[in-house]
Amino acid sequence: MPVKELKGRKDFSHLNYTEVGSNIKPVKAEDTVDPETGSLAPILYSAVWDVDATQSQTVTLDTENRQLLEVYMRSTTSPTVHMDVSPDGVNWIEDVNIWSGYSKINEGFYNASRYVRIRTEPAGNAGDKVTIVIMAK
């Protein structure tokens, strides 16, 4: 189904914010049409784009109890990547999934946790970059 654009939308007060390193990144919502119901189904995501892979990076998403989750990571090196989950954003179950030796990850999950966090360990040399995206629908 095609993406439906909400033209002229100026109010972004519905967006939550999450701190990522020294930057504050918004958790963004994009509206798509649900193929089963024909209604709008917001996709939430949180991301960092082309940040320093030689430092630990963390991206956290409040899924707002959406159960379909996708994790994407791309890097110019192969960092160890950890997936953690939490029911409340305070108490974390660490290392639900661990990926080691990959420069690209793109996996989908059926998720029961409200909060999902992706962490990378420092890897590579100066100039190496990593992109991390968590999406929920």
VENMOMO-V191081 format. One record per residue. N is the residue number from 1. PHI is phi as a letter, one per 20 degrees, with the letter a starting at -180 (999 if undefined). D_FIRST is the distance of its C-alpha to the first C-alpha in whole Angstrom. Layout:
n=N phi=PHI d_first=D_FIRST
n=N phi=PHI d_first=D_FIRST
//
This chain:
n=1 phi=999 d_first=0
n=2 phi=f d_first=4
n=3 phi=f d_first=7
n=4 phi=e d_first=9
n=5 phi=e d_first=12
n=6 phi=e d_first=15
n=7 phi=f d_first=18
n=8 phi=n d_first=22
n=9 phi=f d_first=21
n=10 phi=d d_first=25
n=11 phi=e d_first=25
n=12 phi=d d_first=24
n=13 phi=f d_first=27
n=14 phi=f d_first=24
n=15 phi=e d_first=24
n=16 phi=e d_first=26
n=17 phi=c d_first=28
n=18 phi=c d_first=29
n=19 phi=e d_first=32
n=20 phi=c d_first=32
n=21 phi=m d_first=35
n=22 phi=e d_first=37
n=23 phi=d d_first=33
n=24 phi=d d_first=32
n=25 phi=d d_first=28
n=26 phi=f d_first=25
n=27 phi=e d_first=23
n=28 phi=d d_first=20
n=29 phi=c d_first=17
n=30 phi=c d_first=14
n=31 phi=e d_first=11
n=32 phi=c d_first=8
n=33 phi=e d_first=7
n=34 phi=f d_first=8
n=35 phi=f d_first=7
n=36 phi=e d_first=10
n=37 phi=d d_first=12
n=38 phi=m d_first=9
n=39 phi=e d_first=11
n=40 phi=f d_first=11
n=41 phi=c d_first=12
n=42 phi=f d_first=14
n=43 phi=d d_first=14
n=44 phi=e d_first=17
n=45 phi=b d_first=19
n=46 phi=c d_first=22
n=47 phi=b d_first=24
n=48 phi=c d_first=27
n=49 phi=c d_first=26
n=50 phi=l d_first=29
n=51 phi=e d_first=32
n=52 phi=f d_first=35
n=53 phi=f d_first=35
n=54 phi=e d_first=39
n=55 phi=d d_first=38
n=56 phi=f d_first=37
n=57 phi=c d_first=33
n=58 phi=c d_first=31
n=59 phi=c d_first=28
n=60 phi=c d_first=28
n=61 phi=c d_first=25
n=62 phi=e d_first=25
n=63 phi=f d_first=22
n=64 phi=l d_first=23
n=65 phi=m d_first=23
n=66 phi=f d_first=19
n=67 phi=e d_first=20
n=68 phi=e d_first=17
n=69 phi=c d_first=18
n=70 phi=c d_first=18
n=71 phi=d d_first=21
n=72 phi=c d_first=21
n=73 phi=b d_first=25
n=74 phi=c d_first=26
n=75 phi=b d_first=30
n=76 phi=e d_first=32
n=77 phi=c d_first=34
n=78 phi=c d_first=34
n=79 phi=f d_first=34
n=80 phi=f d_first=35
n=81 phi=d d_first=32
n=82 phi=d d_first=32
n=83 phi=d d_first=29
n=84 phi=c d_first=31
n=85 phi=c d_first=30
n=86 phi=b d_first=32
n=87 phi=f d_first=32
n=88 phi=c d_first=33
n=89 phi=n d_first=33
n=90 phi=d d_first=36
n=91 phi=e d_first=37
n=92 phi=d d_first=35
n=93 phi=e d_first=35
n=94 phi=e d_first=35
n=95 phi=l d_first=34
n=96 phi=f d_first=32
n=97 phi=c d_first=31
n=98 phi=c d_first=32
n=99 phi=d d_first=31
n=100 phi=c d_first=34
n=101 phi=n d_first=35
n=102 phi=d d_first=31
n=103 phi=d d_first=30
n=104 phi=b d_first=26
n=105 phi=c d_first=24
n=106 phi=b d_first=21
n=107 phi=c d_first=21
n=108 phi=d d_first=19
n=109 phi=b d_first=21
n=110 phi=e d_first=21
n=111 phi=d d_first=23
n=112 phi=d d_first=26
n=113 phi=e d_first=27
n=114 phi=f d_first=27
n=115 phi=d d_first=27
n=116 phi=c d_first=27
n=117 phi=c d_first=29
n=118 phi=d d_first=28
n=119 phi=c d_first=32
n=120 phi=d d_first=33
n=121 phi=e d_first=37
n=122 phi=g d_first=38
n=123 phi=b d_first=38
n=124 phi=n d_first=39
n=125 phi=c d_first=41
n=126 phi=g d_first=41
n=127 phi=n d_first=38
n=128 phi=f d_first=36
n=129 phi=c d_first=32
n=130 phi=c d_first=30
n=131 phi=c d_first=26
n=132 phi=c d_first=25
n=133 phi=c d_first=22
n=134 phi=d d_first=21
n=135 phi=c d_first=18
n=136 phi=c d_first=17
n=137 phi=b d_first=15
//
